[in-house]
């Protein structure tokens, strides 16, 4: 396994990180290696020695050119500020640049304690490793900006959580792991020079267009706001709940990071919460857009001194930030509505579209309809000819057919404004409405088989189906279905 490292973050001053090494593990075994991602990264691979690969991805062997380090950051966690957090169980090995010129971070998660572990063991249980692999790779296939998974291994050791469970390590790949909390750390210390250095680094790496603006830092914040508005709209369009939207879990690069207690909804509910630690519903499904704005406000606060020169009144900087943050809600709404139009098969724009989409969601909540199946079955439904089977499929997930029929009449009337044929519209809808998502009960089955019986068959079978989430796959109907009553997963958990 050879990475062509080209490390830039490691060249920043050492107050941005601590250099450290992974802790050796007893008997690592490779669970899965992502060949597709390796090829995209330009990573050369020799799969003849599986044990050596396991040693690399467990942290026992450090690849040539790697400069392992743990980054420091702060964060607002459930609204309360923690002045120092940092990579407590993650190690940035380095960066690699693809043939297309894209730069990616390579990071081990679960590789042992770092200076920021805060008395934690720095390890990951196997379950969260499998969950993150499945969900992050599905998010990529669904077209959502996300970290990806290059490999997963077992460690041959147990970690103590509610009980002793098998340990694992996941290798994550991202455009960048700098977070809102990274800026908060230095701002809270009064180190404005470090804030400026970090902003310059992020502009150089992710937002080079900002350099040409009258004020690059204002343009930088505007670009980050836009990326987050787009990302969260994508989550909402898919029924995805991140579960722990702390500022230390919001990446400046606009990627979904830190898949802890995340989940896709089955039955739709605006107030749906899965995370075991979100006791008051702060990060419930419908709160995600406003929490995104709240987090971005925390970022803006750290950048205020960069918006003006020393002679200007600080109120000017506040006014600049407020004007950008006020745009967020409209940017989010535009992304969300465009996404919903696509899901509903609408190409033209009509003033009633938002109401139509919201009426469907309200109907889904009233009828406890499955989020993913509602939109998938809708994508199978013709407008200009009758299809009893397709209508029955859709109506079968609604408890009150009268309510859903009333909405369908409005939808079909709206389709009269469109120029697309049924065939054209249905093809487009199937490109944005998945058949398969990593459902909680299916993930739990995979975790239980792996942790309890050292059986990874369930994991591999599920992963194979999720490689093509928009394609109906013969013989895989069970992966479409919501859980039976006894299979429902009510809570998801962090890996710490």
C-alpha positions as CSV (number, residue, x, y, z in Angstrom):
1,X,0.0,0.0,0.0
2,X,1.6,3.2,-1.1
3,X,0.2,6.7,-0.7
4,X,1.8,9.7,-2.4
5,X,1.6,12.1,0.5
6,X,1.7,15.8,-0.1
7,X,1.1,17.2,3.4
8,X,0.2,20.9,4.0
9,X,-1.6,21.0,7.3
10,X,1.5,19.5,9.0
11,X,3.5,22.5,7.7
12,X,1.3,24.9,9.8
13,X,2.6,26.0,13.2
14,X,2.5,23.2,15.8
15,X,-0.2,24.9,17.9
16,X,-2.7,23.6,15.3
17,X,-2.0,20.0,16.2
18,X,0.0,17.5,18.2
19,X,2.3,15.0,16.5
20,X,1.5,11.5,17.8
21,X,1.5,7.9,16.7
22,X,-1.2,5.2,16.7
23,X,-1.2,2.7,19.5
24,X,-0.3,-0.8,18.4
25,X,-3.1,-3.4,18.4
26,X,-2.9,-7.1,19.0
27,X,-4.3,-8.9,15.9
28,X,-5.8,-6.7,13.2
29,X,-7.8,-8.2,10.5
30,X,-9.0,-6.5,7.3
31,X,-12.8,-6.4,7.0
32,X,-13.2,-4.4,3.8
33,X,-11.0,-2.3,1.5
34,X,-12.6,0.3,-0.9
35,X,-10.9,-0.4,-4.3
36,X,-13.0,2.2,-6.0
37,X,-11.9,5.0,-3.7
38,X,-8.3,3.8,-3.7
39,X,-8.3,4.1,-7.5
40,X,-9.8,7.6,-7.3
41,X,-7.1,8.6,-4.8
42,X,-4.3,7.1,-7.0
43,X,-3.3,4.8,-4.2
44,X,-1.3,1.9,-5.4
45,X,-2.3,-1.4,-3.8
46,X,-1.0,-4.9,-3.4
47,X,-3.8,-7.0,-2.1
48,X,-1.8,-10.2,-2.0
49,X,-0.8,-9.5,1.6
50,X,-4.0,-8.9,3.5
51,X,-2.3,-9.0,6.8
52,X,0.0,-6.1,5.8
53,X,-3.0,-4.1,4.7
54,X,-4.6,-4.8,8.1
55,X,-1.4,-3.6,9.9
56,X,-1.5,-0.3,7.9
57,X,-5.2,0.4,8.4
58,X,-5.0,-0.5,12.1
59,X,-2.1,2.0,12.6
60,X,0.5,-0.7,13.4
61,X,2.5,0.3,10.3
62,X,2.9,3.9,9.3
63,X,3.0,4.5,5.5
64,X,6.0,6.2,4.0
65,X,5.5,9.9,3.9
66,X,2.8,10.0,6.5
67,X,3.1,12.6,9.3
68,X,0.6,11.4,11.9
69,X,-1.0,14.2,14.0
70,X,-4.1,15.0,16.0
71,X,-5.7,18.3,15.4
72,X,-7.0,20.6,18.2
73,X,-10.3,22.3,18.2
74,X,-13.1,23.5,20.5
75,X,-16.8,23.3,20.1
76,X,-20.3,24.1,21.2
77,X,-21.8,20.7,22.2
78,X,-25.5,20.8,22.6
79,X,-25.2,24.6,23.0
80,X,-22.6,24.6,25.7
81,X,-19.0,25.7,24.9
82,X,-16.1,23.3,25.5
83,X,-12.9,25.3,25.1
84,X,-10.7,22.3,24.1
85,X,-11.7,19.2,22.4
86,X,-9.6,17.9,19.5
87,X,-9.1,14.6,17.8
88,X,-9.5,12.3,20.8
89,X,-9.5,9.1,18.7
90,X,-8.4,10.2,15.2
91,X,-5.1,10.6,13.5
92,X,-4.5,12.5,10.3
93,X,-1.9,10.5,8.4
94,X,-1.5,13.1,5.7
95,X,-2.8,14.3,2.4
96,X,-2.8,12.9,-1.1
97,X,-3.5,14.7,-4.4
98,X,-5.3,12.9,-7.2
99,X,-4.5,13.1,-10.9
100,X,-7.3,15.6,-11.2
101,X,-5.6,17.9,-8.6
102,X,-8.0,17.2,-5.8
103,X,-6.5,17.1,-2.3
104,X,-7.8,14.7,0.3
105,X,-7.0,14.0,3.9
106,X,-6.4,10.4,5.0
107,X,-7.3,9.8,8.7
108,X,-7.5,6.8,11.0
109,X,-10.4,6.8,13.5
110,X,-10.2,4.6,16.5
111,X,-6.4,4.2,16.5
112,X,-5.7,5.0,20.2
113,X,-5.4,7.9,22.6
114,X,-4.0,11.3,21.6
115,X,-3.2,14.4,23.8
116,X,-6.9,15.4,23.2
117,X,-8.5,12.1,24.4
118,X,-9.7,13.7,27.7
119,X,-9.3,10.4,29.6
120,X,-10.9,8.4,26.8
121,X,-9.4,5.3,25.3
122,X,-9.1,6.7,21.8
123,X,-10.6,3.5,20.5
124,X,-13.7,2.7,18.5
125,X,-16.0,-0.2,19.0
126,X,-16.6,-2.3,15.9
127,X,-20.2,-1.3,15.6
128,X,-19.6,2.4,15.0
129,X,-16.9,1.5,12.4
130,X,-19.4,-0.6,10.5
131,X,-22.1,2.0,10.8
132,X,-19.9,4.8,9.5
133,X,-18.6,2.7,6.6
134,X,-22.1,1.8,5.5
135,X,-23.7,5.2,5.9
136,X,-20.8,7.4,4.6
137,X,-20.4,5.3,1.5
138,X,-24.1,5.3,0.8
139,X,-24.2,9.1,1.2
140,X,-21.5,9.3,-1.5
141,X,-23.5,7.1,-3.8
142,X,-26.6,9.2,-3.1
143,X,-24.7,12.3,-4.3
144,X,-24.2,14.0,-0.9
145,X,-21.0,15.7,0.1
146,X,-19.4,13.4,2.7
147,X,-16.3,11.9,4.1
148,X,-15.7,8.5,2.7
149,X,-14.4,5.1,4.0
150,X,-11.2,3.6,2.5
151,X,-10.9,0.6,4.8
152,X,-12.2,-1.0,8.1
153,X,-10.4,-3.5,10.3
154,X,-10.9,-5.3,13.5
155,X,-8.2,-4.9,16.1
156,X,-8.3,-8.3,17.9
157,X,-8.9,-6.4,21.1
158,X,-12.0,-5.5,23.1
159,X,-13.0,-2.0,24.2
160,X,-15.1,-1.1,27.3
161,X,-18.4,0.6,26.5
162,X,-21.7,-0.5,28.2
163,X,-20.0,-3.9,28.0
164,X,-16.8,-5.3,26.5
165,X,-17.1,-5.3,22.7
166,X,-14.8,-5.9,19.7
167,X,-12.7,-3.0,18.6
168,X,-12.2,-1.6,15.1
169,X,-10.5,1.1,13.1
170,X,-11.9,3.0,10.1
171,X,-9.8,4.9,7.6
172,X,-11.7,8.0,6.6
173,X,-11.1,10.2,3.6
174,X,-12.2,13.9,3.3
175,X,-11.6,17.1,1.4
176,X,-10.8,18.5,4.8
177,X,-11.3,17.9,8.6
178,X,-11.0,21.6,9.7
179,X,-14.2,22.4,11.6
180,X,-16.1,25.4,12.9
181,X,-14.7,24.4,16.3
182,X,-11.2,24.7,14.9
183,X,-11.8,28.5,14.5
184,X,-13.6,28.7,17.9
185,X,-10.5,27.2,19.7
186,X,-8.2,30.0,18.7
187,X,-10.8,32.7,18.9
188,X,-11.6,31.8,22.4
189,X,-7.9,32.0,23.3
190,X,-7.7,35.5,21.8
191,X,-5.3,34.2,19.2
192,X,-6.6,36.1,16.2
193,X,-3.4,35.6,14.3
194,X,-4.1,31.8,14.4
195,X,-7.6,32.4,13.2
196,X,-6.3,34.4,10.3
197,X,-3.7,31.7,9.5
198,X,-6.4,29.0,9.5
199,X,-8.7,31.1,7.4
200,X,-5.9,31.6,4.9
201,X,-5.3,27.9,4.8
202,X,-8.9,27.1,4.1
203,X,-9.2,29.8,1.5
204,X,-6.1,28.4,-0.3
205,X,-7.3,24.9,-0.1
206,X,-11.1,25.0,-0.6
207,X,-12.2,28.5,-1.5
208,X,-9.4,30.0,-3.8
209,X,-12.1,32.2,-5.6
210,X,-12.3,34.2,-2.3
211,X,-8.8,35.6,-2.9
212,X,-10.1,37.9,-5.6
213,X,-12.8,39.4,-3.5
214,X,-12.6,42.9,-1.9
215,X,-12.4,41.2,1.4
216,X,-11.4,37.5,1.1
217,X,-12.6,36.6,4.6
218,X,-16.1,38.0,4.0
219,X,-16.2,36.0,0.7
220,X,-14.9,32.9,2.6
221,X,-17.7,33.1,5.2
222,X,-20.3,33.6,2.3
223,X,-19.0,30.5,0.6
224,X,-19.0,28.3,3.7
225,X,-22.6,29.5,4.4
226,X,-23.7,28.5,0.9
227,X,-22.1,25.0,1.2
228,X,-23.7,24.3,4.5
229,X,-27.1,25.4,3.3
230,X,-26.8,23.0,0.3
231,X,-25.6,20.2,2.4
232,X,-28.3,20.4,5.0
233,X,-31.0,20.7,2.3
234,X,-29.6,17.4,0.9
235,X,-30.0,15.7,4.3
236,X,-33.6,17.0,4.6
237,X,-34.4,15.8,1.1
238,X,-33.3,12.2,2.0
239,X,-34.7,12.0,5.6
240,X,-31.3,11.9,7.1
241,X,-30.7,12.9,10.7
242,X,-27.0,13.7,11.6
243,X,-27.8,13.4,15.3
244,X,-25.0,15.4,16.8
245,X,-24.6,18.8,15.0
246,X,-22.1,20.3,17.4
247,X,-19.8,23.0,16.0
248,X,-16.9,20.5,16.2
249,X,-18.8,18.3,13.8
250,X,-19.4,20.8,11.1
251,X,-16.7,20.8,8.4
252,X,-15.6,24.0,6.7
253,X,-15.3,22.0,3.5
254,X,-19.1,21.4,3.4
255,X,-18.9,17.6,3.9
256,X,-20.9,15.4,6.2
257,X,-18.5,14.3,8.9
258,X,-18.6,12.3,12.1
259,X,-21.2,9.7,11.6
260,X,-22.0,8.9,15.3
261,X,-25.6,8.5,16.2
262,X,-26.8,9.2,12.7
263,X,-29.8,7.6,11.0
264,X,-32.2,7.7,8.1
265,X,-35.8,7.9,9.0
266,X,-38.3,5.1,8.5
267,X,-41.7,6.6,9.5
268,X,-41.7,10.3,8.8
269,X,-41.8,12.7,11.7
270,X,-40.6,16.3,11.8
271,X,-39.5,15.8,15.4
272,X,-37.7,12.5,14.9
273,X,-34.7,11.9,17.1
274,X,-32.5,8.8,17.2
275,X,-29.4,9.9,19.1
276,X,-29.3,8.5,22.6
277,X,-27.6,11.7,23.8
278,X,-30.0,14.2,22.2
279,X,-32.4,14.1,25.1
280,X,-34.2,17.4,24.3
281,X,-34.4,17.0,20.6
282,X,-32.0,19.9,19.8
283,X,-30.8,18.0,16.7
284,X,-34.2,16.6,15.6
285,X,-34.8,16.2,11.9
286,X,-36.7,19.5,11.5
287,X,-34.2,21.5,13.6
288,X,-31.3,20.8,11.4
289,X,-31.6,23.8,9.1
290,X,-31.8,26.3,12.0
291,X,-28.9,24.6,13.9
292,X,-26.9,25.0,10.7
293,X,-27.4,28.7,10.9
294,X,-26.6,28.7,14.6
295,X,-23.3,27.0,14.0
296,X,-22.4,29.3,11.2
297,X,-23.1,32.3,13.5
298,X,-20.5,30.9,15.8
299,X,-18.0,30.7,12.9
300,X,-18.9,34.3,11.9
301,X,-18.1,35.5,15.4
302,X,-14.5,34.2,15.1
303,X,-14.0,36.0,11.8
304,X,-15.3,39.4,12.8
305,X,-11.9,41.0,13.3
306,X,-10.9,40.0,9.8
307,X,-13.8,41.8,8.2
308,X,-12.6,45.3,9.0
309,X,-9.3,47.2,9.6
310,X,-8.3,48.3,13.0
311,X,-9.7,51.9,12.6
312,X,-13.2,50.8,11.7
313,X,-16.0,50.4,14.2
314,X,-16.7,46.8,15.2
315,X,-20.4,47.3,14.5
316,X,-19.5,47.4,10.8
317,X,-18.1,43.8,11.0
318,X,-21.2,42.6,12.9
319,X,-23.4,44.2,10.2
320,X,-21.5,42.4,7.5
321,X,-21.8,39.0,9.2
322,X,-25.5,39.5,9.9
323,X,-26.2,40.3,6.3
324,X,-24.5,37.1,5.2
325,X,-26.3,35.0,7.8
326,X,-29.7,36.4,6.9
327,X,-29.2,35.1,3.4
328,X,-28.7,31.5,4.8
329,X,-32.4,30.8,5.3
330,X,-33.3,31.8,1.7
331,X,-30.3,29.8,0.3
332,X,-31.3,26.8,2.3
333,X,-35.0,27.1,1.2
334,X,-33.9,27.4,-2.5
335,X,-31.7,24.3,-2.3
336,X,-34.4,22.4,-0.4
337,X,-37.2,23.4,-2.7
338,X,-35.2,22.5,-5.8
339,X,-34.5,19.1,-4.3
340,X,-38.1,18.6,-3.6
341,X,-39.1,19.6,-7.1
342,X,-36.7,17.0,-8.4
343,X,-38.2,14.4,-6.0
344,X,-41.7,15.2,-7.2
345,X,-40.8,15.2,-10.9
346,X,-41.2,18.9,-11.4
347,X,-39.0,20.7,-13.9
348,X,-40.8,24.1,-14.0
349,X,-41.1,26.4,-11.1
350,X,-44.5,27.3,-9.7
351,X,-45.4,29.4,-6.7
352,X,-47.4,26.5,-5.2
353,X,-44.5,24.0,-5.2
354,X,-43.4,24.6,-1.6
355,X,-46.9,24.2,-0.3
356,X,-47.3,21.0,-2.4
357,X,-44.1,19.5,-0.9
358,X,-45.0,20.5,2.6
359,X,-48.5,19.1,2.3
360,X,-47.0,15.8,1.3
361,X,-44.7,15.8,4.3
362,X,-47.6,16.7,6.6
363,X,-49.6,13.9,5.1
364,X,-46.7,11.5,5.6
365,X,-46.4,12.5,9.2
366,X,-50.2,12.1,9.9
367,X,-50.1,8.7,8.3
368,X,-46.7,7.5,9.7
369,X,-45.6,6.8,6.1
370,X,-42.1,5.6,5.4
371,X,-40.0,8.5,4.0
372,X,-38.0,6.7,1.4
373,X,-40.8,4.4,0.2
374,X,-43.2,7.3,-0.2
375,X,-41.0,9.0,-2.7
376,X,-39.8,5.8,-4.4
377,X,-43.4,4.6,-5.0
378,X,-44.3,8.1,-6.2
379,X,-41.6,7.8,-8.8
380,X,-43.3,4.6,-10.1
381,X,-46.6,6.3,-10.5
382,X,-47.7,7.3,-14.0
383,X,-49.9,10.4,-14.6
384,X,-51.4,9.9,-18.0
385,X,-52.5,6.3,-17.6
386,X,-53.9,4.2,-14.8
387,X,-51.6,1.8,-12.9
388,X,-53.5,0.1,-10.1
389,X,-50.5,-1.8,-8.8
390,X,-48.4,1.3,-8.5
391,X,-51.2,3.2,-6.8
392,X,-51.8,0.4,-4.4
393,X,-48.2,0.3,-3.5
394,X,-48.2,3.9,-2.6
395,X,-51.5,3.9,-0.8
396,X,-50.4,0.8,1.2
397,X,-48.0,2.9,3.3
398,X,-50.6,5.5,4.2
399,X,-53.2,4.8,6.9
400,X,-55.8,7.2,5.5
401,X,-56.2,6.9,1.8
402,X,-58.6,9.8,1.7
403,X,-55.9,12.2,2.8
404,X,-53.2,10.8,0.4
405,X,-55.7,10.7,-2.5
406,X,-56.5,14.3,-2.0
407,X,-52.7,15.1,-2.2
408,X,-52.3,12.9,-5.3
409,X,-55.0,14.8,-7.1
410,X,-53.1,18.1,-6.4
411,X,-49.8,16.6,-7.6
412,X,-51.3,15.3,-10.8
413,X,-52.9,18.6,-11.5
414,X,-49.5,20.2,-11.0
415,X,-48.0,17.7,-13.4
416,X,-50.3,19.1,-16.1
417,X,-48.1,22.2,-16.2
418,X,-45.1,20.1,-17.1
419,X,-43.9,19.2,-20.6
420,X,-42.3,15.9,-19.7
421,X,-43.8,12.6,-20.7
422,X,-44.5,10.0,-17.9
423,X,-41.5,8.0,-19.0
424,X,-39.2,11.0,-18.9
425,X,-40.4,12.2,-15.6
426,X,-40.3,8.8,-13.9
427,X,-36.7,8.3,-15.1
428,X,-35.7,11.7,-13.6
429,X,-37.5,10.9,-10.3
430,X,-35.8,7.6,-10.0
431,X,-32.4,9.3,-10.2
432,X,-33.1,11.2,-7.0
433,X,-35.4,9.0,-5.0
434,X,-33.5,6.0,-3.7
435,X,-34.8,2.5,-3.4
436,X,-32.4,1.5,-0.7
437,X,-31.0,3.4,2.3
438,X,-28.9,2.0,5.2
439,X,-31.9,1.4,7.4
440,X,-31.3,1.3,11.1
441,X,-32.5,-2.3,11.6
442,X,-30.4,-3.6,8.8
443,X,-27.3,-1.8,10.2
444,X,-28.1,-3.3,13.6
445,X,-28.3,-6.8,12.1
446,X,-24.9,-6.3,10.5
447,X,-23.4,-5.1,13.7
448,X,-24.9,-7.9,15.8
449,X,-23.6,-10.6,13.4
450,X,-20.1,-9.1,13.5
451,X,-19.8,-8.2,17.2
452,X,-21.6,-11.3,18.5
453,X,-20.5,-14.0,16.0
454,X,-17.6,-12.5,14.1
455,X,-19.7,-12.9,11.0
456,X,-19.3,-10.1,8.4
457,X,-21.6,-11.7,5.8
458,X,-24.5,-9.5,6.7
459,X,-22.4,-6.4,6.5
460,X,-20.9,-7.3,3.1
461,X,-24.3,-8.2,1.6
462,X,-25.8,-4.9,2.8
463,X,-22.9,-2.9,1.6
464,X,-23.2,-4.5,-1.9
465,X,-26.8,-3.5,-2.2
466,X,-26.1,0.0,-1.0
467,X,-23.5,0.5,-3.8
468,X,-26.5,1.1,-6.1
469,X,-29.1,2.9,-4.0
470,X,-31.1,4.2,-6.9
471,X,-31.4,0.9,-8.8
472,X,-34.1,-1.7,-8.1
473,X,-32.1,-4.9,-7.7
474,X,-33.7,-8.3,-8.4
475,X,-34.0,-10.5,-5.3
476,X,-33.2,-7.6,-2.9
477,X,-36.7,-6.6,-2.0
478,X,-36.1,-7.2,1.7
479,X,-33.6,-4.3,1.8
480,X,-36.3,-1.9,0.7
481,X,-38.6,-2.6,3.5
482,X,-39.1,-0.7,6.8
483,X,-38.6,-2.7,10.0
484,X,-41.2,-5.0,11.5
485,X,-42.4,-3.9,15.0
486,X,-39.8,-6.1,16.7
487,X,-37.0,-4.7,14.6
488,X,-37.5,-1.0,15.1
489,X,-34.4,0.8,16.3
490,X,-35.4,3.6,18.6
491,X,-31.9,4.9,19.5
492,X,-28.5,5.2,17.9
493,X,-25.3,5.7,19.8
494,X,-21.9,7.4,19.6
495,X,-18.8,5.3,19.5
496,X,-17.3,6.8,22.7
